[in-house]
Amino acid sequence: MTPLDIYYFSGDNRADEPVTVDDDITLDDVMTDILANPQPHPTVVYAKNRPTIGPAELPDHQLKFDLDTEHHIAAVHLFGPKDFLPADLTGKADDTTAWIALPRQADIQVPTGVTLYIDRDIRTAFPAEAALPLSVLRDLLHEFMRTGKRPTCVDWQQIDIF
């Protein structure tokens, strides 16, 4: 397992300090807490065992997601270096790339007026086709915790937004 640091809003936690999860039960508990509390910004997740970069020692990757609990949908943005990909895909990637997750089935309907954001401050929205059922988000996060790599349970589309 790869421990995950998850930054989200809950009670007095204003997403300043991560909650670290390293098992399936704790990850499910954190997801329940995220779903129970309004998230004014997308939730940010880092794999703790990944390298850091620069003098500030920032993670070399970032996974973030926005969700709409009323409609049971989420959208995922991810960026990372070439070695963040599963081994069979590293030859097809730039040094650092950003992606959005796409569901494997295209029948997910996003209700009119629902917008999920990559970045709420600058109003950068996910495309409607990036909407995933919350059950797929759960599977994606569990795979991320197991592997520390870009999950394979969804399709990915490269995007120019980091």
C-alpha positions as a Markdown table, in Angstrom:
| # | Residue | x | y | z |
|---|---|---|---|---|
| 1 | Met | 0.0 | 0.0 | 0.0 |
| 2 | Thr | 1.0 | 3.5 | -0.7 |
| 3 | Pro | -0.1 | 5.9 | 2.1 |
| 4 | Leu | -2.1 | 8.9 | 0.7 |
| 5 | Asp | -2.2 | 12.4 | 2.1 |
| 6 | Ile | -5.7 | 13.8 | 1.5 |
| 7 | Tyr | -6.4 | 17.5 | 1.9 |
| 8 | Tyr | -10.1 | 18.3 | 2.3 |
| 9 | Phe | -12.5 | 20.4 | 4.4 |
| 10 | Ser | -14.2 | 18.9 | 7.4 |
| 11 | Gly | -15.2 | 20.6 | 10.6 |
| 12 | Asp | -12.3 | 22.7 | 11.9 |
| 13 | Asn | -9.9 | 21.2 | 9.2 |
| 14 | Arg | -9.7 | 23.9 | 6.5 |
| 15 | Ala | -7.7 | 21.5 | 4.2 |
| 16 | Asp | -4.5 | 23.0 | 5.7 |
| 17 | Glu | -3.3 | 19.6 | 7.1 |
| 18 | Pro | -3.7 | 16.3 | 5.3 |
| 19 | Val | -5.4 | 13.2 | 6.6 |
| 20 | Thr | -3.1 | 10.3 | 5.9 |
| 21 | Val | -4.7 | 7.0 | 4.9 |
| 22 | Asp | -2.9 | 3.7 | 4.4 |
| 23 | Asp | -5.7 | 1.1 | 4.4 |
| 24 | Asp | -9.0 | 0.5 | 2.6 |
| 25 | Ile | -11.2 | 1.1 | 5.6 |
| 26 | Thr | -9.6 | 4.4 | 6.5 |
| 27 | Leu | -9.9 | 5.6 | 2.9 |
| 28 | Asp | -13.6 | 4.7 | 2.8 |
| 29 | Asp | -14.1 | 6.5 | 6.2 |
| 30 | Val | -12.3 | 9.6 | 4.7 |
| 31 | Met | -14.5 | 9.5 | 1.6 |
| 32 | Thr | -17.6 | 9.3 | 3.8 |
| 33 | Asp | -16.4 | 12.4 | 5.6 |
| 34 | Ile | -15.6 | 14.2 | 2.4 |
| 35 | Leu | -19.1 | 13.4 | 1.1 |
| 36 | Ala | -20.7 | 14.6 | 4.3 |
| 37 | Asn | -19.0 | 18.0 | 4.3 |
| 38 | Pro | -19.2 | 20.7 | 1.7 |
| 39 | Gln | -16.0 | 21.0 | -0.2 |
| 40 | Pro | -15.4 | 24.6 | -1.3 |
| 41 | His | -12.4 | 23.5 | -3.3 |
| 42 | Pro | -11.5 | 20.3 | -5.0 |
| 43 | Thr | -10.0 | 17.6 | -2.7 |
| 44 | Val | -6.2 | 17.1 | -3.2 |
| 45 | Val | -4.5 | 13.8 | -2.9 |
| 46 | Tyr | -0.8 | 12.9 | -2.9 |
| 47 | Ala | 0.9 | 9.5 | -2.7 |
| 48 | Lys | 3.4 | 9.8 | 0.2 |
| 49 | Asn | 6.0 | 7.4 | -1.3 |
| 50 | Arg | 6.5 | 9.5 | -4.5 |
| 51 | Pro | 9.5 | 11.7 | -5.0 |
| 52 | Thr | 9.5 | 15.5 | -4.2 |
| 53 | Ile | 10.9 | 18.2 | -6.3 |
| 54 | Gly | 12.5 | 21.6 | -5.8 |
| 55 | Pro | 13.7 | 23.4 | -2.7 |
| 56 | Ala | 10.2 | 23.3 | -1.2 |
| 57 | Glu | 10.2 | 19.6 | -1.7 |
| 58 | Leu | 6.7 | 19.6 | -3.3 |
| 59 | Pro | 5.2 | 16.3 | -4.5 |
| 60 | Asp | 6.0 | 15.4 | -8.1 |
| 61 | His | 2.4 | 14.7 | -8.8 |
| 62 | Gln | -1.1 | 15.7 | -7.8 |
| 63 | Leu | -4.5 | 14.1 | -8.0 |
| 64 | Lys | -7.5 | 16.2 | -7.3 |
| 65 | Phe | -11.2 | 15.8 | -7.6 |
| 66 | Asp | -14.4 | 17.7 | -7.4 |
| 67 | Leu | -17.8 | 16.2 | -6.7 |
| 68 | Asp | -21.5 | 16.8 | -6.6 |
| 69 | Thr | -23.0 | 14.6 | -3.9 |
| 70 | Glu | -26.6 | 15.4 | -4.9 |
| 71 | His | -26.0 | 13.9 | -8.3 |
| 72 | His | -23.5 | 11.2 | -7.2 |
| 73 | Ile | -20.8 | 12.3 | -9.6 |
| 74 | Ala | -17.2 | 13.4 | -9.5 |
| 75 | Ala | -14.4 | 14.4 | -11.8 |
| 76 | Val | -10.6 | 13.8 | -11.5 |
| 77 | His | -7.6 | 15.8 | -12.6 |
| 78 | Leu | -4.1 | 14.3 | -12.3 |
| 79 | Phe | -0.6 | 15.3 | -13.2 |
| 80 | Gly | 2.7 | 13.7 | -12.8 |
| 81 | Pro | 6.0 | 12.6 | -14.4 |
| 82 | Lys | 6.5 | 9.8 | -16.9 |
| 83 | Asp | 7.3 | 7.3 | -14.1 |
| 84 | Phe | 3.9 | 8.0 | -12.6 |
| 85 | Leu | 2.3 | 6.0 | -15.4 |
| 86 | Pro | 2.0 | 2.2 | -15.3 |
| 87 | Ala | 5.1 | 0.6 | -16.7 |
| 88 | Asp | 3.6 | -0.3 | -20.1 |
| 89 | Leu | 2.7 | 3.3 | -20.8 |
| 90 | Thr | 5.8 | 5.3 | -19.9 |
| 91 | Gly | 7.1 | 5.4 | -23.5 |
| 92 | Lys | 4.0 | 7.3 | -24.7 |
| 93 | Ala | 4.2 | 10.2 | -22.3 |
| 94 | Asp | 6.0 | 13.6 | -22.0 |
| 95 | Asp | 8.2 | 14.2 | -18.9 |
| 96 | Thr | 5.3 | 15.7 | -17.0 |
| 97 | Thr | 1.7 | 15.4 | -18.2 |
| 98 | Ala | -1.8 | 16.3 | -16.9 |
| 99 | Trp | -4.9 | 14.3 | -17.5 |
| 100 | Ile | -8.6 | 14.1 | -16.7 |
| 101 | Ala | -10.2 | 10.8 | -16.0 |
| 102 | Leu | -13.0 | 9.6 | -18.4 |
| 103 | Pro | -15.5 | 6.9 | -17.6 |
| 104 | Arg | -15.3 | 3.7 | -19.6 |
| 105 | Gln | -19.0 | 4.0 | -20.3 |
| 106 | Ala | -20.3 | 7.1 | -22.0 |
| 107 | Asp | -23.9 | 6.9 | -20.6 |
| 108 | Ile | -23.3 | 9.2 | -17.6 |
| 109 | Gln | -25.6 | 12.2 | -17.8 |
| 110 | Val | -24.5 | 15.4 | -16.1 |
| 111 | Pro | -27.7 | 17.3 | -15.1 |
| 112 | Thr | -28.1 | 20.8 | -16.6 |
| 113 | Gly | -26.5 | 23.4 | -14.3 |
| 114 | Val | -24.0 | 21.1 | -12.6 |
| 115 | Thr | -20.4 | 22.1 | -13.0 |
| 116 | Leu | -17.4 | 20.3 | -11.5 |
| 117 | Tyr | -14.2 | 22.4 | -11.2 |
| 118 | Ile | -10.5 | 21.6 | -11.7 |
| 119 | Asp | -10.0 | 25.0 | -10.0 |
| 120 | Arg | -12.9 | 26.9 | -8.4 |
| 121 | Asp | -10.9 | 30.1 | -7.9 |
| 122 | Ile | -10.3 | 30.8 | -11.5 |
| 123 | Arg | -13.5 | 28.9 | -12.6 |
| 124 | Thr | -11.7 | 26.2 | -14.6 |
| 125 | Ala | -14.4 | 23.6 | -15.2 |
| 126 | Phe | -14.0 | 19.9 | -16.1 |
| 127 | Pro | -15.6 | 19.0 | -19.4 |
| 128 | Ala | -19.0 | 17.3 | -18.9 |
| 129 | Glu | -17.6 | 14.0 | -20.3 |
| 130 | Ala | -15.3 | 13.8 | -17.4 |
| 131 | Ala | -18.1 | 13.0 | -14.9 |
| 132 | Leu | -17.6 | 9.7 | -13.1 |
| 133 | Pro | -20.0 | 8.0 | -10.8 |
| 134 | Leu | -18.9 | 8.2 | -7.1 |
| 135 | Ser | -18.4 | 4.4 | -7.1 |
| 136 | Val | -15.7 | 4.8 | -9.9 |
| 137 | Leu | -14.0 | 7.6 | -7.9 |
| 138 | Arg | -13.8 | 5.2 | -4.9 |
| 139 | Asp | -12.3 | 2.5 | -7.1 |
| 140 | Leu | -9.8 | 5.0 | -8.6 |
| 141 | Leu | -8.7 | 6.2 | -5.2 |
| 142 | His | -8.3 | 2.6 | -3.9 |
| 143 | Glu | -6.2 | 1.7 | -6.9 |
| 144 | Phe | -4.1 | 4.8 | -6.5 |
| 145 | Met | -3.4 | 3.8 | -2.8 |
| 146 | Arg | -2.5 | 0.3 | -3.9 |
| 147 | Thr | -0.1 | 1.3 | -6.7 |
| 148 | Gly | 1.0 | 4.9 | -6.2 |
| 149 | Lys | 0.6 | 5.2 | -10.0 |
| 150 | Arg | -2.0 | 6.6 | -12.3 |
| 151 | Pro | -5.0 | 4.3 | -11.9 |
| 152 | Thr | -6.0 | 2.1 | -14.8 |
| 153 | Cys | -9.7 | 1.6 | -13.9 |
| 154 | Val | -10.6 | 4.7 | -16.0 |
| 155 | Asp | -9.6 | 6.1 | -19.4 |
| 156 | Trp | -7.4 | 9.2 | -19.4 |
| 157 | Gln | -7.4 | 12.2 | -21.7 |
| 158 | Gln | -4.4 | 14.5 | -21.8 |
| 159 | Ile | -5.1 | 18.1 | -20.9 |
| 160 | Asp | -3.0 | 21.3 | -20.9 |
| 161 | Ile | -4.2 | 22.4 | -17.4 |
| 162 | Phe | -1.8 | 21.8 | -14.6 |
